[in-house]
């Protein structure tokens, strides 16, 4: 743990319990926001892949091929 994080933890622990709860809630909410950004990026990527598939730029591999490749890598 770096010095800045250690200092923040010490300062947070010195706060009254209500303020610590608000801080925790805010930190958790900020992490949730990051998840939404990642989900939005994946949605854009998924749409791009669907568009490429519909244009014929990429092809799907059948499940048997994927399973065979996966099993070969596991050996």
N, CA, C and O atoms as a GROMACS GRO file, in nm:
protein
  300
    1UNK      N    1   0.085  -0.117   0.000
    1UNK     CA    2   0.000   0.000   0.000
    1UNK      C    3   0.090   0.124   0.000
    1UNK      O    4   0.184   0.133   0.079
    2UNK      N    5   0.062   0.219  -0.089
    2UNK     CA    6   0.149   0.336  -0.095
    2UNK      C    7   0.116   0.436   0.016
    2UNK      O    8   0.013   0.424   0.083
    3UNK      N    9   0.203   0.532   0.035
    3UNK     CA   10   0.193   0.627   0.146
    3UNK      C   11   0.065   0.710   0.139
    3UNK      O   12   0.004   0.740   0.242
    4UNK      N   13   0.024   0.748   0.019
    4UNK     CA   14  -0.097   0.830   0.004
    4UNK      C   15  -0.220   0.752   0.051
    4UNK      O   16  -0.304   0.805   0.124
    5UNK      N   17  -0.230   0.628   0.008
    5UNK     CA   18  -0.344   0.544   0.047
    5UNK      C   19  -0.342   0.522   0.198
    5UNK      O   20  -0.446   0.530   0.264
    6UNK      N   21  -0.225   0.496   0.252
    6UNK     CA   22  -0.213   0.475   0.397
    6UNK      C   23  -0.259   0.600   0.473
    6UNK      O   24  -0.332   0.589   0.572
    7UNK      N   25  -0.217   0.717   0.427
    7UNK     CA   26  -0.259   0.842   0.492
    7UNK      C   27  -0.409   0.862   0.481
    7UNK      O   28  -0.474   0.903   0.578
    8UNK      N   29  -0.465   0.835   0.364
    8UNK     CA   30  -0.610   0.849   0.346
    8UNK      C   31  -0.687   0.758   0.441
    8UNK      O   32  -0.788   0.798   0.500
    9UNK      N   33  -0.640   0.636   0.456
    9UNK     CA   34  -0.706   0.542   0.547
    9UNK      C   35  -0.700   0.594   0.690
    9UNK      O   36  -0.800   0.591   0.762
   10UNK      N   37  -0.585   0.641   0.731
   10UNK     CA   38  -0.571   0.694   0.867
   10UNK      C   39  -0.664   0.813   0.889
   10UNK      O   40  -0.729   0.824   0.993
   11UNK      N   41  -0.669   0.902   0.791
   11UNK     CA   42  -0.756   1.020   0.803
   11UNK      C   43  -0.903   0.978   0.804
   11UNK      O   44  -0.983   1.035   0.878
   12UNK      N   45  -0.938   0.881   0.721
   12UNK     CA   46  -1.078   0.835   0.716
   12UNK      C   47  -1.118   0.770   0.848
   12UNK      O   48  -1.230   0.789   0.895
   13UNK      N   49  -1.027   0.694   0.907
   13UNK     CA   50  -1.057   0.627   1.034
   13UNK      C   51  -1.076   0.727   1.148
   13UNK      O   52  -1.138   0.695   1.249
   14UNK      N   53  -1.022   0.847   1.133
   14UNK     CA   54  -1.036   0.950   1.236
   14UNK      C   55  -1.170   1.024   1.225
   14UNK      O   56  -1.207   1.098   1.316
   15UNK      N   57  -1.241   1.005   1.116
   15UNK     CA   58  -1.370   1.071   1.098
   15UNK      C   59  -1.476   1.010   1.190
   15UNK      O   60  -1.465   0.894   1.229
   16UNK      N   61  -1.578   1.091   1.224
   16UNK     CA   62  -1.693   1.034   1.296
   16UNK      C   63  -1.758   0.925   1.211
   16UNK      O   64  -1.748   0.927   1.088
   17UNK      N   65  -1.824   0.833   1.276
   17UNK     CA   66  -1.878   0.715   1.206
   17UNK      C   67  -1.974   0.752   1.093
   17UNK      O   68  -1.973   0.687   0.989
   18UNK      N   69  -2.056   0.855   1.112
   18UNK     CA   70  -2.150   0.896   1.006
   18UNK      C   71  -2.072   0.944   0.884
   18UNK      O   72  -2.108   0.912   0.770
   19UNK      N   73  -1.967   1.020   0.907
   19UNK     CA   74  -1.885   1.069   0.795
   19UNK      C   75  -1.813   0.954   0.725
   19UNK      O   76  -1.798   0.955   0.603
   20UNK      N   77  -1.768   0.856   0.802
   20UNK     CA   78  -1.704   0.739   0.740
   20UNK      C   79  -1.803   0.663   0.654
   20UNK      O   80  -1.769   0.617   0.545
   21UNK      N   81  -1.927   0.651   0.703
   21UNK     CA   82  -2.030   0.582   0.625
   21UNK      C   83  -2.058   0.655   0.494
   21UNK      O   84  -2.074   0.592   0.390
   22UNK      N   85  -2.062   0.788   0.500
   22UNK     CA   86  -2.084   0.867   0.378
   22UNK      C   87  -1.968   0.849   0.282
   22UNK      O   88  -1.987   0.840   0.161
   23UNK      N   89  -1.846   0.845   0.336
   23UNK     CA   90  -1.728   0.824   0.253
   23UNK      C   91  -1.732   0.688   0.185
   23UNK      O   92  -1.706   0.677   0.065
   24UNK      N   93  -1.765   0.586   0.261
   24UNK     CA   94  -1.775   0.451   0.205
   24UNK      C   95  -1.879   0.446   0.095
   24UNK      O   96  -1.856   0.390  -0.012
   25UNK      N   97  -1.995   0.505   0.122
   25UNK     CA   98  -2.102   0.507   0.022
   25UNK      C   99  -2.056   0.576  -0.106
   25UNK      O  100  -2.085   0.530  -0.216
   26UNK      N  101  -1.986   0.687  -0.091
   26UNK     CA  102  -1.937   0.761  -0.206
   26UNK      C  103  -1.835   0.680  -0.285
   26UNK      O  104  -1.838   0.680  -0.408
   27UNK      N  105  -1.744   0.611  -0.215
   27UNK     CA  106  -1.645   0.529  -0.284
   27UNK      C  107  -1.709   0.413  -0.359
   27UNK      O  108  -1.672   0.384  -0.473
   28UNK      N  109  -1.806   0.349  -0.296
   28UNK     CA  110  -1.875   0.238  -0.362
   28UNK      C  111  -1.950   0.287  -0.485
   28UNK      O  112  -1.949   0.223  -0.589
   29UNK      N  113  -2.015   0.402  -0.472
   29UNK     CA  114  -2.088   0.459  -0.585
   29UNK      C  115  -1.993   0.492  -0.700
   29UNK      O  116  -2.028   0.471  -0.816
   30UNK      N  117  -1.873   0.542  -0.668
   30UNK     CA  118  -1.777   0.574  -0.773
   30UNK      C  119  -1.731   0.448  -0.846
   30UNK      O  120  -1.702   0.453  -0.965
   31UNK      N  121  -1.723   0.337  -0.774
   31UNK     CA  122  -1.685   0.210  -0.838
   31UNK      C  123  -1.796   0.161  -0.928
   31UNK      O  124  -1.770   0.107  -1.035
   32UNK      N  125  -1.918   0.180  -0.887
   32UNK     CA  126  -2.033   0.140  -0.968
   32UNK      C  127  -2.035   0.220  -1.097
   32UNK      O  128  -2.067   0.166  -1.203
   33UNK      N  129  -2.000   0.347  -1.088
   33UNK     CA  130  -1.995   0.432  -1.207
   33UNK      C  131  -1.894   0.378  -1.307
   33UNK      O  132  -1.919   0.378  -1.427
   34UNK      N  133  -1.781   0.333  -1.259
   34UNK     CA  134  -1.679   0.277  -1.346
   34UNK      C  135  -1.732   0.153  -1.417
   34UNK      O  136  -1.703   0.131  -1.535
   35UNK      N  137  -1.809   0.071  -1.345
   35UNK     CA  138  -1.867  -0.048  -1.407
   35UNK      C  139  -1.960  -0.010  -1.522
   35UNK      O  140  -1.962  -0.077  -1.624
   36UNK      N  141  -2.036   0.098  -1.505
   36UNK     CA  142  -2.127   0.142  -1.610
   36UNK      C  143  -2.050   0.188  -1.733
   36UNK      O  144  -2.093   0.165  -1.846
   37UNK      N  145  -1.936   0.253  -1.712
   37UNK     CA  146  -1.853   0.295  -1.825
   37UNK      C  147  -1.799   0.173  -1.900
   37UNK      O  148  -1.798   0.171  -2.023
   38UNK      N  149  -1.756   0.073  -1.826
   38UNK     CA  150  -1.704  -0.050  -1.888
   38UNK      C  151  -1.816  -0.119  -1.964
   38UNK      O  152  -1.795  -0.166  -2.076
   39UNK      N  153  -1.934  -0.126  -1.905
   39UNK     CA  154  -2.048  -0.189  -1.973
   39UNK      C  155  -2.081  -0.114  -2.101
   39UNK      O  156  -2.112  -0.176  -2.203
   40UNK      N  157  -2.074   0.018  -2.098
   40UNK     CA  158  -2.103   0.098  -2.218
   40UNK      C  159  -1.999   0.070  -2.327
   40UNK      O  160  -2.034   0.059  -2.445
   41UNK      N  161  -1.872   0.059  -2.287
   41UNK     CA  162  -1.768   0.028  -2.385
   41UNK      C  163  -1.788  -0.111  -2.445
   41UNK      O  164  -1.769  -0.130  -2.565
   42UNK      N  165  -1.826  -0.208  -2.362
   42UNK     CA  166  -1.852  -0.343  -2.414
   42UNK      C  167  -1.972  -0.342  -2.508
   42UNK      O  168  -1.973  -0.415  -2.607
   43UNK      N  169  -2.073  -0.262  -2.478
   43UNK     CA  170  -2.190  -0.254  -2.566
   43UNK      C  171  -2.150  -0.200  -2.703
   43UNK      O  172  -2.196  -0.249  -2.806
   44UNK      N  173  -2.063  -0.098  -2.704
   44UNK     CA  174  -2.014  -0.043  -2.831
   44UNK      C  175  -1.936  -0.149  -2.907
   44UNK      O  176  -1.953  -0.165  -3.028
   45UNK      N  177  -1.849  -0.221  -2.836
   45UNK     CA  178  -1.770  -0.328  -2.900
   45UNK      C  179  -1.861  -0.437  -2.956
   45UNK      O  180  -1.839  -0.485  -3.067
   46UNK      N  181  -1.961  -0.476  -2.880
   46UNK     CA  182  -2.054  -0.580  -2.926
   46UNK      C  183  -2.126  -0.536  -3.052
   46UNK      O  184  -2.140  -0.614  -3.146
   47UNK      N  185  -2.171  -0.412  -3.055
   47UNK     CA  186  -2.239  -0.360  -3.175
   47UNK      C  187  -2.144  -0.360  -3.295
   47UNK      O  188  -2.184  -0.395  -3.406
   48UNK      N  189  -2.019  -0.321  -3.272
   48UNK     CA  190  -1.922  -0.319  -3.381
   48UNK      C  191  -1.899  -0.460  -3.434
   48UNK      O  192  -1.886  -0.480  -3.555
   49UNK      N  193  -1.893  -0.558  -3.345
   49UNK     CA  194  -1.872  -0.697  -3.388
   49UNK      C  195  -1.994  -0.749  -3.464
   49UNK      O  196  -1.979  -0.821  -3.563
   50UNK      N  197  -2.114  -0.714  -3.419
   50UNK     CA  198  -2.236  -0.755  -3.490
   50UNK      C  199  -2.237  -0.694  -3.629
   50UNK      O  200  -2.268  -0.763  -3.726
   51UNK      N  201  -2.204  -0.564  -3.638
   51UNK     CA  202  -2.200  -0.498  -3.768
   51UNK      C  203  -2.098  -0.565  -3.860
   51UNK      O  204  -2.127  -0.588  -3.978
   52UNK      N  205  -1.980  -0.598  -3.808
   52UNK     CA  206  -1.877  -0.664  -3.888
   52UNK      C  207  -1.924  -0.801  -3.934
   52UNK      O  208  -1.896  -0.842  -4.047
   53UNK      N  209  -1.995  -0.872  -3.848
   53UNK     CA  210  -2.049  -1.003  -3.883
   53UNK      C  211  -2.152  -0.990  -3.995
   53UNK      O  212  -2.152  -1.068  -4.090
   54UNK      N  213  -2.240  -0.892  -3.982
   54UNK     CA  214  -2.345  -0.872  -4.083
   54UNK      C  215  -2.286  -0.829  -4.218
   54UNK      O  216  -2.341  -0.864  -4.323
   55UNK      N  217  -2.175  -0.754  -4.216
   55UNK     CA  218  -2.108  -0.714  -4.340
   55UNK      C  219  -2.027  -0.827  -4.401
   55UNK      O  220  -1.986  -0.819  -4.516
   56UNK      N  221  -2.004  -0.932  -4.324
   56UNK     CA  222  -1.924  -1.043  -4.371
   56UNK      C  223  -1.775  -1.023  -4.348
   56UNK      O  224  -1.693  -1.098  -4.403
   57UNK      N  225  -1.739  -0.923  -4.268
   57UNK     CA  226  -1.597  -0.897  -4.240
   57UNK      C  227  -1.537  -1.003  -4.147
   57UNK      O  228  -1.417  -1.026  -4.149
   58UNK      N  229  -1.621  -1.065  -4.066
   58UNK     CA  230  -1.576  -1.171  -3.975
   58UNK      C  231  -1.672  -1.288  -3.984
   58UNK      O  232  -1.788  -1.271  -4.024
   59UNK      N  233  -1.626  -1.404  -3.945
   59UNK     CA  234  -1.711  -1.522  -3.944
   59UNK      C  235  -1.713  -1.580  -3.803
   59UNK      O  236  -1.616  -1.568  -3.728
   60UNK      N  237  -1.823  -1.642  -3.770
   60UNK     CA  238  -1.833  -1.710  -3.642
   60UNK      C  239  -1.770  -1.847  -3.652
   60UNK      O  240  -1.778  -1.913  -3.756
   61UNK      N  241  -1.707  -1.890  -3.546
   61UNK     CA  242  -1.656  -2.026  -3.540
   61UNK      C  243  -1.761  -2.110  -3.470
   61UNK      O  244  -1.823  -2.066  -3.373
   62UNK      N  245  -1.782  -2.230  -3.520
   62UNK     CA  246  -1.880  -2.317  -3.458
   62UNK      C  247  -1.835  -2.365  -3.322
   62UNK      O  248  -1.716  -2.371  -3.292
   63UNK      N  249  -1.930  -2.399  -3.240
   63UNK     CA  250  -1.901  -2.446  -3.105
   63UNK      C  251  -1.808  -2.568  -3.103
   63UNK      O  252  -1.717  -2.571  -3.020
   64UNK      N  253  -1.826  -2.666  -3.190
   64UNK     CA  254  -1.734  -2.781  -3.186
   64UNK      C  255  -1.589  -2.740  -3.206
   64UNK      O  256  -1.500  -2.793  -3.139
   65UNK      N  257  -1.562  -2.646  -3.297
   65UNK     CA  258  -1.425  -2.600  -3.319
   65UNK      C  259  -1.369  -2.533  -3.195
   65UNK      O  260  -1.255  -2.559  -3.156
   66UNK      N  261  -1.448  -2.449  -3.133
   66UNK     CA  262  -1.402  -2.379  -3.014
   66UNK      C  263  -1.374  -2.476  -2.900
   66UNK      O  264  -1.274  -2.463  -2.829
   67UNK      N  265  -1.463  -2.573  -2.882
   67UNK     CA  266  -1.443  -2.670  -2.775
   67UNK      C  267  -1.319  -2.755  -2.800
   67UNK      O  268  -1.244  -2.787  -2.707
   68UNK      N  269  -1.297  -2.793  -2.926
   68UNK     CA  270  -1.179  -2.871  -2.960
   68UNK      C  271  -1.052  -2.792  -2.931
   68UNK      O  272  -0.957  -2.846  -2.872
   69UNK      N  273  -1.049  -2.666  -2.971
   69UNK     CA  274  -0.932  -2.581  -2.944
   69UNK      C  275  -0.910  -2.564  -2.794
   69UNK      O  276  -0.797  -2.570  -2.746
   70UNK      N  277  -1.018  -2.543  -2.720
   70UNK     CA  278  -1.008  -2.525  -2.576
   70UNK      C  279  -0.952  -2.651  -2.509
   70UNK      O  280  -0.861  -2.643  -2.426
   71UNK      N  281  -1.005  -2.765  -2.546
   71UNK     CA  282  -0.958  -2.891  -2.488
   71UNK      C  283  -0.813  -2.917  -2.523
   71UNK      O  284  -0.738  -2.969  -2.439
   72UNK      N  285  -0.770  -2.883  -2.643
   72UNK     CA  286  -0.631  -2.902  -2.683
   72UNK      C  287  -0.538  -2.816  -2.600
   72UNK      O  288  -0.427  -2.858  -2.567
   73UNK      N  289  -0.581  -2.696  -2.567
   73UNK     CA  290  -0.498  -2.606  -2.485
   73UNK      C  291  -0.490  -2.651  -2.340
   73UNK      O  292  -0.394  -2.617  -2.270
   74UNK      N  293  -0.588  -2.726  -2.295
   74UNK     CA  294  -0.592  -2.769  -2.155
   74UNK      C  295  -0.500  -2.888  -2.129
   74UNK      O  296  -0.472  -2.919  -2.014
   75UNK      N  297  -0.454  -2.955  -2.234
   75UNK     CA  298  -0.369  -3.073  -2.218
   75UNK      C  299  -0.227  -3.035  -2.190
   75UNK      O  300  -0.142  -3.122  -2.174
   0.00000   0.00000   0.00000
